[in-house]
Amino acid sequence: MTTSTPYITQQGPEDRFGREFLLCVTDPTNPGEVDQGKVSRAIGDASELVNSYLGKR
C-alpha cells in the first residue's frame, strides 16, 4: 500500500497569500471567515495537477 505525501497543508495558502486574500477569494459575501472547503478543494486540485506531471508512484 502506498501513501500520499501532501504537497501542501491547510495552513500553506494562508502562509503564502495571507488571511485577507483568502477571505476575499473564498467567500466574498461573508468576508469574516475563510471557506475551508474551498481551500481544501484548491489543495486537492493542485495535488492532482502535480501528480499528473509526476505520474503515480
N, C-alpha and C positions, 0 to 999 in steps of 0.2 A: 504494500500500500504506500502510495506517495502522498506527501502532504504539501500543501501550497504555502509558500512563504509570501506574506503580504508585502507588497511594494510600498504601501503607504498605510498609515493608521488614520483613524477619525480625526486625530489632532493635527495631522500633517497639513491639510489645507488651511486651517486657521493659522498655524505657524507660518506658512508660506505667504498667504494673501492677507491675513488679518481678519479679525472678527467682523469689523464694519463691512468689509467687502462681502463676506459670506452672508451677513444679514440682508444685504441688498439683493444678492443674486439668488438666494434660496427661497426667500419669502418677502417680496417687495410690499405686499399688502399688510403684513404683520412684522414690521422691522424689529421687533423686540426679541425675536427668537430665531435661531438658525434651524432650518428644517433638516434634521439629521438624516431623514430618509433620502432626501435629495443628495446629500453629501455621500451617503453610502452607495447610492446608485452611480454617482460620478466616479467613485473609487473603483467600483466593480467594472464599469465601462473602461476605465483607464487600464485596469489589470488585464482585461480581456485583450485590449489592443497590444499591450506589451507581450502577452503570451502568444498572440498571433505572429509577432515578429520572431520570438524566441523558439516557438514550437513547443509542444507538450513534451515534458521530460519525465 
